[in-house]
């Protein structure tokens, strides 16, 4: 038996994000599924996959590239920079809304995590410091290359690409976008005092290291309205061979710069007991979404308590929603959860994607 969310549970209460009202505070975290077409168009199955999970207070999509160069870290990940891609995202938005759900598209640039054999472009980063990792390419596992440092003009161009991608997402019918500034990708790389060794206006001081992410948030907020914008950060996260000696100052500078915009929400990936989370929580007065790396059962109970105490506004849950389209119903009733099939996380096709059974489907399959 899993943890049960009672009728008075904080995570079952509605939440207002700008003009958007969510049915509950249990969000679906962004999850890379590697099922997009070769040109970055979301899978034809994606509309069904996301609509199945419309019980989430808010669905945050898998990370989605803002330009072709941004899409070279993993094979078969989606983008939102062509008309064909936008049309497929429109199909997804319509399906989710018909099912009663709300959805944001998460926008990213992979930065130094890219490999030229995947995306066809050289990797770029704040500084020419490679991630000490290997990645799966069409010809096998390869080490990640040393990236080229972006010029100031290129940084400005990427800011514009985030703006354009956000416009496409909203024009496709999405409720908003989440800017991915976490988990070792480009915007996170600029925030790091280890990976970012620049000496210009985008490196050095915490304010300079926060500048790129802040400019992206400002541009996207200007384009689609601040209330439609979420920002994801992961202070101290070592994903992508990331390292940060100072895990707070650049994030404080970022939040200080953007707080007057009143964006829809801040999404933090962190242990709630960490010093960085505690420090940044005091800096943020708006809606705060927390995603933790804990196991499913302890996650929900811990997150429910944090929501009840007012520490967080909402909780983002990943693998549990992947394996349980009706997660909210299951948690409300205390029903057992489906176990996620790790072998199909990044595999093509419907298996492990749209075939996880709901409680109603399991009941219907029982003999009379």
N, C-alpha and C positions, 0 to 999 in steps of 0.2 A: 504494500500500500504506500502510495506516495503522499507527500505533504498536501493537505487540503486547504484551499482558500475558502474560508467561511463567508457567509453572506455579508459580513461587515468588514471584510478584508480591504485594506487600503489599495491593493493592486487591482481590485475589482471596481473601483470608483472611476468615473469619467475624468478626463483631463482636458483642459482647454489649451490649445497651442495656437495663438493668434485667433483666426476665425474658425480654426479646425477643432472639432470636439471629438475626442476619442472615446470609444465605448468602455475602455479599461486602460490600465497603466502597465500592462504586460505587452511589451513590444517585441517584434521579431527582429533580431539582430541581423546585420548583413552577413551573408554566407556565400563565399565563392563556390560555384557548382560546376564550372568548366563544361558547360553544355551549349554555349553559343555557337553560331555558325562561324566558319572560317573568316568571314569578313567582319566579325564583331556584332552581328545582328543576334539579339536574344533568341534562344531556342523557340521553335514553334510550340513546345510544351510548356514554356515559361508562364503563359497566361493561366493555364490550369494549375500549375504548381503554386503560384502566388495566390490565386483565388481560393484554393483549398485552405489557405492559412489566413483567411480574412477575419477570423476571430481575434487576431492580434489587435491590440489597440492601435498600433501603427506598424505597418510592414516597412522595414528599411531594406532596400534591394541589395543584391550582391554588388560589389564594387564595380563601377562602370566608367570606362575611360572617356576622357573629355576630348581626346584627339587620337589620331592613329599612333603617334609616337608614344602616347601614354599607356599603350595596351600591350607591352612586350614582356611582361613578367611570367605569364602562364598562358598556355594554349587554351583557346576556346572560351575566353572571357569577353563579356559584352562591352560595347561602346555606345555612345549617344552623340555622334558627330556626323552622321549621314542621314538622309531622308529615310532610307530603308530601315535603319535602326530606330529612328523616331517613330515610324509607323508601327513597328512591332511593340515598342514601349506603349504606344497608344492602345494597342490591343490588350496589353497587360493591365493598363490603368482601367480600361472599361470593364474587364473581367473582375478585377478586385472590387471596383465600385458596385457592380451588379450584385456581388456577394455581400455587400454591406461593409467592406473594409476601407481603410485609408492607407496611402502608400507614399513614401518618399524614395527617390532614386539617390543612391550614394555615388558621389562623383570622386574619381581619383586620377592621379598620375603616379605611375609606379616608380619613377626616378631610377635610382641605381639598381633596382631589382630587375630591370629589363635585360634581356639577352637578344642580340641582333638576329639570331636564328629564329626567334619566335615572332618578333614584331617587324623585323626588317630595318630597324633603326638602332643607332648607337645608344647606349645607356647614358643618361645625363643625371647630374646631381649638383649639390652646392659646391662640392670639391671633388677632386679626382681620387677618391678613397673607395676602394671596392668593398662590397660585402663578402666576407669569407664564407661563401656558400656555393652550393651547386644547384642547378635547376634542371628541370626536364625540358629538353628541346626536341624538335622533330627527329634529330639524329642521336638522341641519347642524353645522358646526364652530362652537363658541362659546368665548369666553374663560372661564376658571374664575372664579367670583365671589369676593368677599371673604367669608371664613367668619366665623361667629359664635363668639366664645370660649366654651368650655364652662364651666359652673359646677362647683363642687366636687361638688355633688349629682349632676350629670349624669355626671361622671367615675366616681363610685361606681356609678352605674347601668350604665355600660359595662363596668366590671370584672365586674359580675354577669352581663352578657350574654356575656362571654368564658367565664365559668364554666359557664353554661347550655349554650352551644354545645359546649364540651368534653364535657359530660355526654352530650349528644345524639350526638356522634361516637362515643364509647365504647359507648354503648347500641346504636348502629347496627352495632357489631362492628369498628370501626377499632382499630388497635393503639395509637393515641395521637394527639396533636395537636402541631402546631408553631405557636407564637405569632409572628405577623408583626410585627416591630418594626423594619422596614427599608424601604428604597426610597421614602421620602418619604410614607408613610402615617401614620396618626394617632399611633401610639406613637413612631415615629421623629421626628415633628414635635415631640413633647414633649421628646425628648432634645436637640434642636438648641438651641444658644445664640443662634441668629439668628431662627428661626421662633417659638420660645417666648420671649415677652417678659412672661410673667406675673410678678406680685409676691407671689403667695400661696404655699402649701406645694408647689405643682407647678411653680414657676419660680424662676429665679435661680441658686442653687448647683447644682453637678453632682448632688448628692444629691437635691435637689428635682426637677430635670429628669428624673431616673431613677425617681422615685417611682411614676408611673403604670404604666410597664412592669413595675416590680417587683411592684406590687400585683396586676397581671393574672397574672403568673407564679405568685405565691403563692396566689391564689384558685384557679387552674386546677390547680395541684399538690395543693392541699387537696381538690379535688373528685374527681380521677381518679387521683391518685398521681403523685409527682414523676417517677418513672421513665418515665412515659408522656408526658412533656412535653419538647418541643424549643423553643428560642428562636432566632429569626433576627434578626441585626443587620447593619447595613451602615455602619460608621463612615466618614464622609467621602463617602459616595455622594451624587451630585448629582441622582439621579433625582427627579422630581417638583419640580424647581426648588428642591431642598434646598440649604442652605448651613450649614456648621458651622465656626466659627473654631477652636474647640477640638474636635478629633476624637477625644479619648481620655477626658477626665475623667468625663463623664457615663456612659460605658460602663464605666469602672473602678468607678464608684459602683454601677452596676447589678449588675455581676458580683460585687462584694463583698457586696452585700445578699442575693443569691440563692444564693451558692455553698454555703451550709449545707443547702440543700434537696436537693442532689445530683440535679438534673433529668437527664433522659435524655441530652440533648446540647445543645451550643451550635453554631449554624450561622452562620458569618460569611461575608458577601459582601465580598470584598476582594482586592486584589493581595497575594500572599504576601510581596512585597518591601516593602510599605508600612510606614511607621512605626507606624501605628495597629494593624495586625495584629500586629506584633512586640510592641508594648506590651501588648496585650490577651491575647496568647498566654501571656505569663508570669503572667497573673492567673487563668488557667483551668486547673484540674487534671483536669477531667472529659473526657468524650468531645467532640471538636471536629470539626465538619464544615466543609469549606471549599468555597465556590463562587467561581470566578473568571470574569472577562469575556473570557478569551482564546479563541482559535479552538480547534476541537475537538482537532486532533492535538497541538498544544503543550500544551493543557490536560491531556490524559491523561498525557503523559510527565512534565510538571511535577508533577502531583498524585500520580502514582505515586512519584516521588522524595521528595516531602514525606511521604507515608505511610511509605515505607521508612525514612526518617530519624526517624520518630516525631513530626514536627511537627504532623501532622494524623492524626485517627483514621479519617476517611472523606472522600470527595469527592462533591459533588453536581454533576451534569451535566444541563443542560437540553436545548438544541436537539438534541444528539446522540441523546438518548433519544426525543425527539419524532419524529425521522426514522428511528430504528432500534430497533424493538421488541426485537430480539435483540442489542442493543449489546454485552452481555457476551460472547456467543458470537463476535461479529465481532472484538472486541478480543483475545480469546484466540487466534483463528486468524490475525489480521492481515488479515482480509478488508476489502475496500473498504466504505466507509460510504455509505448513502444520503444525498443532499444534502437538507436541509430546504427545503420550498417556502414561501418567505416569504409569498407571496400568499394562502396558505390558513391562516396562523397563527390568524387571528381570523374566518374565514369560517364560515358555517353548513354543516352537513351532513357527510357522511363523508369527502369529498375532503381529503387532507392531514391526516386525523385517524386513521382506522382502516385506511387502505389502503396504508401504507408496507410494502413486501414484506420478509419475512425471508429469510435465505439458503435455508432449506428451500423456501420458496415459489418463489424464483427458480429453484432447481434443478429443482423439479417442472414448471416452465413450459418448460424446455428440451426441444427435440424429442428423441425417443428415438434 
